[in-house]
C-alpha cells in the first residue's frame, strides 16, 4: 500500500492513495478540511465500524444503522499526541441483542481493527455502545 502527500498551499496538503482517491488535510486548525489528527480519529472510527457491522451481520442481527462518536484527548505538551480515545458505538436496528453488540465491539477493538491495534500501543483506547430500536 502506497500513498503520496503533496503540499498544496499555506497549510493545506492533499493525500493521494494508490486506489486513486484523494483527501484534503488542513494543518491550520482544520479551517478548510480535517486536520491530520482528525483523520486518524476518522480512520479509527471507520475501521472499527466496518468490523462491528460485519460481525453483527454474521450474527444475523437486524442492524439498520451504525454510528460511532470518537472523542480524542491530547496531551498538553509538544508533540500533542493522543493520550486517550473513546469510541461510542450507536447501533440501530430491530431486536438487537446486547450480547452480540458487546462481542462485536470487543472483537473489533482487541482483534480485528488494524488502526486500533496500532494506536493502542501508545494510546488508551476505550469503547462503549448504545442500542436504539427502529421500532417506535
N, C-alpha and C positions, 0 to 999 in steps of 0.2 A: 504494500500500500504506500503510495507516494502522494504528497501534496506540495504546492508551491504557495508561498505568501509573498505578495508584492505590495510595496508602499505605493499608495495612490496619491495622497497629498496630506499636508498637515499631519494629523494623527489618524488618518484613515488607511486601512490596509485591506486587501482583498485576498482571501484564501481560495485557491483553485484545487479541486480534487481530481484525482485520476479518473473518476467516473464522469467527469465533465460538468460538475456543478461548481458554484462559487458562493462565497459568503463574505459579506462586508463586516469588518470589525472596526470599532472606533475606540481608540485609547484615550479619548478626551471625555471621560466620564460617560460614555455611551450616548452622547447627544444626537448622533446621526445613525447609529447602529449599535448592536450589542458589543460590549467590551469583550476582550479575550476571556476574562474570568467568568463573565455571564455565559459565554459559550461553553465553558467547562460544566457549569450547572445544567445548562440545556442538554448537553451531551449525556450527563449522568441521568437526567430525567428521561431522556429518550431511550437510552439503553435499558434502563430498569423497566420502563413501561412496556417495551417490546417483550421482555421476559414475562412480566406479570400477566399481560393479555394472553400470551401464548400458553402459559401454564394453566390459566383459568379456562381457556377454551378446551384444552386437552382434558381438564377435569369436568367437562360438559356443564360448565356454569353458564347461565343465560346472561352474559355480560353485554351491556349496550354502551358502556362508556368507561373510560379510564382517564383520569386527570391526576397529575402529580404536582404538588406545590413544593418547591425546593427552597429552603432557607439556608443560606451560607453565612457563616460568621468568620470574619477575617481578623487576624492579629493586628495590633496597632503599630508594630514595627515594620521596617522595610527589609525585605520584601513582604508585602501584605498578603501572606499566604492564608488559605482557609485553615481554621483550627477545627471547626465543626460544620457539618452539613446535615440537615434534617429533611427527609422526604416524607410528605404526607400524601398517600395514595387515596383518591376518591373514586371508588368503584361503584358504577351504576348498573343496575340490572334487575332481574326478577328472581326472587328466591335464591339469592347469592348466599352460599354457605361461608360463615365466618372462618371456619377451619381451613377452607380452601384458599381464601384470600391471605390469611396469615402464612400459610405454607408457600404460596406464590411469591409473596413479598420477601420472605426469608430466603427462599432459594435464589431469587434474583440477587439479593444483597450478598449472600455468602458463597454462591457457587457459579452463577451464570453471567452477571453483568461485568463485562471487561473493564468498563470505566470505574465502577465501584471498587473492583478488586485492585486496580492500580492506585486509586486515591486513598483507599483505607489503610495503606502502609504509613501514611503521614497525617491523615485527617480522621477525626472521629465522626463516622457516618452512622446516623440513627434513622429509624423509619417508624411510621405508624400508618394506620389506614382507617377509612370510614366507608361504610357501605350505604348506598342510597337506593331505595327501591323505585323502580319505574312505575309501579302500581300505586295509584293515588287513592 
